[in-house]
């Protein structure tokens, strides 16, 4: 299969470096370019520790029942759109909602706004009201600003491709760069910042507890995948084959050694050697950070049954915390993690399914934040507060329609998201142009929602690039690298939404 050549500076340099390996005459040209350009652009010299943890709500979370505007105009619009379906109604009783106390009054063109969370998100309410979490309103895939539904219908505004499609919108949320759809912005950030980690431990710059993910796919970085519960299983037969262990193991010598200078053999051997070393290093860290060093998460209460149950998402975050506790052992100064929870494609049974999912999200986020505040150190140092050095944020395929289909909701566009951590300027709801009116356009009733492109689908007013770019700046990327990772940022008036300290 042929690969379309990507004529960006760095892709050109990567091709040039491959040419240099083929013949010595090309080497000075390619190597000089690499030295002058790539090294100068890399974000280097970072000696503190920071981590980003992406929490993917797979399926497209219904944001309208997650963060609810309760001011009178919005609440009336909410009831009109969702109070259908009889016993299957997805309307949340107003008396059960969890009020949010914002640090300052939220006033926009609609008036003074008020907000609440889904009744099952008690721990997230506590995080928000204590200043440790913020809401970023109406975020979505955009290539350029689209101010309203009139502009949306105007073909002079470039739109994301295949809106409302799970696969396409997931790809665009996780990549943001249409020219590099196979690479994620988590991985591309890691490309720019990986040299701040130990040269022998860069395998642990990007780590997923939820399988292979486009979000962590870098142009040069390799993502490391680990089980949700933190099991780093070695390659069978390498630990003790016929009583021989370690580097003397004959099987290890066979699979990790090239028998010739064949480029494929050499690369295979390098990959195997890297995998063996990575597994051994990470296993050592996970052994020293097992519970009770990094405590097990408590059980959460299933809001539908009232019974206690284990929370697999919290277990993923415990694994992340255990790896962060080993940051000094691993020589890591910057890390990007990916965790996920599925089931948010709530066309049916939304009332019960989403209640349980959001309960798990809130419980896991609270557990993680609390754990980070007294996190152990696998290298033997004292426990420390890492909560201001680690930021957790949510993403999802898309939002969902404000209108109910009777038992659930259908695919939407813009949606609301949470950012959690000690470095977050919390107890605030961040928006551009104000929090959207919760209403479906109804000409007969005299209701016009300027952001409603149909069925209560909001035109996003914050792009994924702006959301991610704000996190990237806090993470420590220099402006040139932020522009490289998020090329669409040049189309927007601001690249920093101000929600990070």
C-alpha positions in Angstrom: 0.0 0.0 0.0 1.4 3.4 -0.9 1.6 6.1 1.7 0.6 9.6 0.7 3.6 11.9 1.3 2.8 14.5 3.9 4.7 17.7 2.9 5.1 19.1 6.4 8.5 20.2 7.7 8.9 17.3 10.1 7.6 14.7 7.8 10.1 15.9 5.2 12.9 15.7 7.8 11.8 12.2 8.7 12.0 11.1 5.1 15.3 12.9 4.7 16.7 11.0 7.7 15.7 7.7 6.1 17.5 8.7 2.9 20.6 9.5 5.0 20.6 5.9 6.3 20.7 4.6 2.7 23.9 6.4 1.6 26.6 8.5 3.2 26.4 11.3 0.6 22.9 12.3 1.9 23.9 12.1 5.6 25.4 15.6 6.1 22.4 17.3 4.4 19.8 15.4 6.4 21.6 15.4 9.7 22.2 19.1 9.5 18.6 19.8 8.8 17.5 17.6 11.7 19.9 19.3 14.1 18.9 22.8 13.1 15.2 22.4 13.0 13.9 19.4 15.0 16.1 19.9 18.0 15.4 23.7 18.1 11.7 23.1 18.0 11.5 20.4 20.7 10.2 21.3 24.1 13.2 20.5 26.4 14.7 21.3 29.8 11.6 20.3 31.9 12.7 18.9 35.2 9.4 19.0 37.1 6.7 16.4 36.7 3.3 16.8 34.9 0.8 14.3 33.6 -2.3 14.5 31.5 -5.0 11.8 31.9 -7.5 11.6 29.1 -10.8 10.0 30.2 -12.7 8.9 27.2 -16.5 8.5 27.5 -17.0 6.1 24.7 -20.3 6.3 22.7 -21.1 10.0 23.0 -22.2 11.2 26.4 -25.5 13.0 26.8 -24.2 16.4 28.1 -27.7 17.8 28.5 -28.4 15.4 31.4 -24.8 15.8 32.8 -24.5 19.5 33.3 -28.0 21.1 33.4 -28.8 24.8 33.1 -31.5 25.4 35.7 -32.3 29.1 35.0 -35.9 29.5 34.0 -35.6 30.0 30.2 -33.2 27.0 30.0 -35.3 24.8 32.3 -38.4 25.5 30.4 -36.6 24.6 27.1 -35.3 21.4 28.7 -38.7 20.2 29.8 -40.3 21.0 26.5 -37.7 19.0 24.6 -37.3 16.0 27.0 -40.6 15.5 28.8 -41.8 12.8 26.4 -42.0 9.1 26.5 -44.3 8.6 29.6 -42.7 6.2 32.0 -39.5 6.1 29.9 -39.0 9.9 30.2 -35.4 11.0 30.5 -36.3 14.2 32.3 -34.4 14.5 35.6 -36.5 15.8 38.5 -35.3 19.3 39.3 -35.5 18.6 43.0 -32.9 15.7 42.6 -30.3 17.8 40.8 -27.0 18.7 42.5 -26.5 22.5 42.4 -23.2 23.9 41.4 -21.9 26.9 43.2 -19.8 28.9 40.8 -17.0 31.2 42.1 -18.7 34.2 40.5 -22.2 34.7 39.1 -22.6 33.5 35.5 -24.4 36.3 33.5 -24.8 36.3 29.7 -27.3 37.5 27.2 -29.9 35.2 28.7 -29.5 36.6 32.1 -28.2 35.2 35.4 -27.5 31.5 34.8 -27.7 28.6 37.3 -26.4 25.1 36.9 -26.6 21.6 38.4 -25.2 18.1 37.9 -26.9 14.8 37.3 -28.1 13.3 40.7 -25.6 10.5 40.5 -22.6 12.8 40.3 -22.2 13.7 44.0 -18.4 13.3 44.1 -18.0 15.5 41.0 -20.3 18.2 42.6 -17.9 18.2 45.6 -14.9 18.5 43.3 -16.5 21.4 41.5 -17.8 23.3 44.5 -14.4 22.9 46.3 -12.6 24.5 43.3 -10.9 21.3 42.1 -13.0 20.8 38.9 -14.3 23.0 36.1 -16.8 22.6 33.3 -15.9 23.5 29.7 -19.1 24.2 27.9 -20.1 23.3 24.3 -16.8 21.8 23.0 -16.7 20.0 19.7 -14.9 19.3 16.5 -14.3 22.5 14.5 -11.9 23.5 11.8 -12.8 27.2 12.0 -15.2 29.1 14.1 -18.9 28.6 13.1 -20.8 31.3 15.0 -24.3 30.0 14.6 -26.7 27.9 12.7 -26.9 30.4 9.8 -23.2 30.2 9.4 -23.4 26.4 9.6 -25.6 26.3 6.6 -23.3 28.7 4.7 -21.0 26.6 2.6 -18.2 29.2 3.0 -17.5 27.8 6.5 -15.5 24.6 6.4 -17.1 21.9 8.6 -15.8 18.7 10.1 -16.4 15.7 7.9 -19.2 13.2 8.6 -20.7 14.9 11.7 -22.7 12.7 14.0 -20.7 9.6 12.9 -19.1 7.6 15.8 -15.9 6.6 14.0 -15.3 9.9 12.2 -16.0 12.2 15.2 -13.9 10.0 17.5 -11.1 10.2 15.1 -11.4 13.9 14.8 -11.7 14.4 18.6 -8.6 12.3 19.2 -6.5 13.7 16.3 -7.7 17.3 15.6 -5.4 17.5 12.5 -7.2 16.4 9.3 -3.9 15.9 7.6 -2.7 13.5 10.3 -5.9 11.6 11.2 -3.9 8.5 12.1 -2.0 10.3 14.9 -3.5 11.5 18.1 -2.9 14.8 19.8 -1.8 13.0 23.0 0.9 11.2 21.0 1.9 14.2 19.0 2.4 16.2 22.2 4.5 13.4 23.5 6.6 13.5 20.3 7.6 17.1 21.2 8.2 16.5 24.9 9.6 12.9 25.2 13.2 13.9 25.4 12.5 15.3 28.9 12.1 11.7 30.0 15.0 9.3 30.5 16.3 8.2 27.1 16.0 4.5 28.1 12.5 4.9 29.5 10.7 6.9 26.8 8.4 3.9 26.4 6.5 5.2 29.4 5.7 8.6 28.0 2.3 7.5 26.6 0.4 4.8 28.5 -3.0 3.3 27.9 -5.0 1.1 30.3 -7.7 0.7 27.7 -6.0 -1.0 24.7 -4.7 0.6 21.5 -5.9 4.2 21.0 -5.5 6.7 18.3 -5.2 9.4 20.9 -1.7 8.2 22.0 -0.5 7.5 18.5 2.6 9.7 17.9 4.7 10.1 14.8 7.8 9.0 16.7 6.5 7.8 20.1 5.3 4.3 20.9 2.3 4.0 23.2 2.6 1.4 26.0 -0.5 -0.7 26.7 -1.1 -2.2 30.1 -4.0 -4.1 31.6 -6.6 -2.1 33.5 -5.6 -3.6 36.8 -1.8 -3.0 36.2 -0.6 -6.4 35.2 2.5 -6.3 33.1 2.7 -9.8 31.8 6.2 -11.0 30.6 6.8 -12.8 27.4 6.2 -16.5 28.2 9.4 -18.5 28.8 11.7 -15.6 29.4 11.6 -15.5 33.2 12.7 -19.1 33.8 13.3 -21.5 30.9 14.9 -24.8 31.9 16.1 -23.0 35.1 17.9 -20.3 33.2 16.7 -16.7 33.8 17.6 -13.2 32.8 19.8 -12.3 29.9 21.3 -15.8 29.8 18.0 -17.3 28.8 18.5 -19.1 25.5 15.0 -18.2 24.2 15.6 -14.5 24.9 18.9 -14.7 23.0 17.1 -16.1 20.0 14.2 -13.8 19.8 16.0 -10.6 20.8 19.1 -11.0 18.6 19.5 -10.4 14.9 21.4 -13.0 13.0 22.4 -10.7 10.2 22.3 -7.0 9.2 19.0 -7.4 7.6 17.0 -4.3 8.4 13.8 -6.2 9.3 15.7 -8.6 11.6 17.5 -5.6 13.3 14.2 -3.8 13.8 12.4 -6.9 15.1 15.2 -7.5 17.6 15.1 -3.9 18.7 11.4 -4.0 19.3 11.7 -7.3 21.3 14.5 -5.9 23.4 12.6 -2.8 24.1 9.5 -4.7 25.1 11.4 -7.1 27.4 13.2 -4.2 29.1 10.0 -2.1 29.4 8.1 -5.0 31.0 10.8 -5.6 33.5 11.1 -1.9 34.5 7.3 -1.4 34.8 6.8 -4.6 36.7 9.3 -3.5 39.3 7.4 -0.2 39.7 4.0 -1.9 39.9 5.3 -4.4 42.5 6.4 -1.6 44.8 3.2 0.5 44.3 0.6 -2.2 44.8 -2.1 -1.7 47.4 -1.9 -0.6 50.2 0.9 1.7 49.0 -1.5 3.1 46.4 -4.8 2.3 48.0 -7.5 0.3 46.2 -10.6 2.3 45.3 -13.6 1.9 47.4 -16.8 0.5 45.9 -19.3 2.9 44.5 -23.1 2.8 44.9 -25.0 1.8 41.9 -27.8 4.5 41.7 -30.2 2.0 40.1 -29.9 -0.8 42.7 -28.5 1.1 45.7 -25.9 -1.7 46.0 -22.2 -1.4 46.3 -20.1 -2.5 43.3 -16.6 -2.4 42.0 -15.7 0.4 39.7 -13.5 -0.8 36.8 -12.8 2.9 35.8 -11.5 3.6 39.3 -9.3 0.5 38.9 -7.8 2.0 35.7 -7.0 5.2 37.5 -5.4 3.3 40.4 -3.1 1.8 37.8 -2.3 5.3 36.5 -1.6 6.5 40.0 0.7 3.5 40.6 2.7 4.4 37.5 2.9 8.0 38.5 4.2 6.9 41.9 7.0 5.3 40.0 7.9 8.5 38.0 11.3 8.9 39.6 12.2 5.2 39.1 11.1 5.5 35.4 12.9 8.8 34.9 9.6 10.4 33.7 9.0 14.2 33.8 6.1 14.2 31.3 3.5 11.5 30.8 0.2 11.2 28.9 -2.4 8.5 30.0 -5.5 7.2 28.4 -8.4 5.5 30.3 -11.9 4.9 29.1 -15.4 3.8 30.0 -18.0 2.7 27.4 -21.8 2.5 27.1 -22.6 6.2 26.5 -24.4 5.6 23.2 -27.7 5.9 24.9 -30.4 5.7 22.2 -32.3 3.5 24.6 -32.6 3.0 28.4 -30.8 6.3 29.0 -32.3 7.1 32.3 -30.8 4.0 34.0 -27.7 3.4 31.9 -26.4 7.0 32.1 -27.1 7.2 35.8 -24.8 4.3 36.5 -22.1 5.5 34.1 -22.0 9.0 35.5 -21.9 7.6 39.0 -18.8 5.6 38.1 -17.1 8.6 36.4 -17.7 10.9 39.4 -16.6 8.2 41.9 -13.4 7.4 39.9 -12.4 11.1 39.4 -12.8 11.7 43.2 -10.8 8.6 44.1 -8.0 9.7 41.7 -7.9 13.2 43.0 -7.8 12.1 46.6 -5.1 9.5 45.9 -2.9 12.0 44.2 -2.9 14.3 47.2 -0.9 11.8 49.3 0.8 9.7 46.6 3.6 7.3 47.5 7.0 7.3 45.8 8.3 3.9 44.5 11.9 5.1 44.8 11.5 5.3 48.5 11.0 9.0 48.9 8.2 10.5 51.0 4.6 10.6 49.9 3.8 13.9 48.2 0.8 15.9 46.8 0.8 15.3 43.1 -2.7 16.6 42.5 -1.5 19.9 41.1 0.9 18.1 38.7 -1.7 15.8 37.2 -4.8 16.9 35.3 -7.7 14.6 34.3 -10.0 15.7 31.5 -12.9 14.1 29.6 -13.5 13.7 25.9 -16.3 11.9 24.1 -17.4 11.1 20.5 -19.9 14.0 20.5 -22.8 15.3 22.5 -26.4 14.2 22.0 -29.7 15.8 20.9 -31.6 17.9 23.3 -34.8 16.3 22.0 -35.7 12.9 23.4 -36.5 9.9 21.1 -38.8 8.6 23.9 -36.3 6.4 25.7 -33.0 8.1 25.0 -31.2 10.6 22.7 -29.5 10.5 19.3 -26.1 11.7 18.1 -25.3 15.4 18.5 -22.3 17.7 18.2 -21.1 20.2 20.8 -21.0 18.9 24.4 -19.8 19.8 28.0 -16.7 18.4 29.6 -14.9 18.2 33.0 -11.4 19.1 33.9 -10.2 17.9 37.3 -7.0 18.6 39.3 -5.2 20.9 41.7 -4.0 23.1 38.8 -7.5 23.7 37.4 -9.1 27.1 38.0 -12.1 25.3 39.3 -15.6 26.2 40.4 -16.1 27.8 37.0 -18.0 27.1 33.8 -16.0 28.2 30.8 -17.7 29.1 27.6 -17.3 31.3 24.5 -20.3 33.5 23.9 -22.1 32.2 27.0 -23.5 28.9 28.0 -25.9 27.7 25.2 -29.6 28.2 25.6 -31.2 24.8 26.4 -34.0 25.0 23.9 -35.0 23.6 20.5 -36.0 26.1 17.9 -39.8 26.3 17.6 -40.9 29.0 15.2 -44.6 28.5 16.1 -43.8 29.0 19.8 -41.5 31.9 19.1 -38.4 30.1 20.3 -35.2 30.6 18.4 -31.9 29.0 19.5 -29.2 30.4 17.3 -26.9 27.4 17.9 -29.5 24.7 17.2 -28.9 23.0 13.8 -31.8 20.6 14.4 -33.2 18.5 17.3 -31.2 20.6 19.8 -27.8 19.9 18.3 -25.5 22.7 19.4 -22.9 24.3 17.1 -19.8 24.1 19.3 -18.3 27.4 20.3 -15.1 26.0 21.7 -13.0 23.8 19.4 -11.2 20.6 20.5 -8.0 22.4 19.5 -8.7 25.3 22.0 -9.6 22.8 24.7 -6.5 20.7 24.0 -4.2 23.7 23.4 -5.0 25.1 26.8 -3.9 21.7 28.3 -0.8 21.6 26.1 0.3 25.0 27.4 0.0 23.9 31.0 1.8 20.7 30.1 4.8 22.7 29.1 4.8 22.7 25.3 6.4 25.8 23.7 4.2 27.9 21.4 5.9 26.5 18.2 5.1 23.0 19.2 1.5 23.8 20.2 1.0 25.3 16.7 2.5 22.2 15.1 0.4 19.8 17.1 -2.8 21.9 16.7 -2.6 23.6 13.3 -6.2 24.6 13.3 -5.6 26.9 16.3 -4.5 29.6 13.9 -8.1 29.8 12.8 -9.4 30.8 16.3 -9.1 34.0 18.2 -7.6 32.4 21.3 -5.5 29.3 22.0 -5.8 29.5 25.8 -9.2 29.3 27.4 -7.8 30.2 30.8 -9.0 27.2 32.8 -5.5 26.1 33.8 -3.3 27.8 36.4 
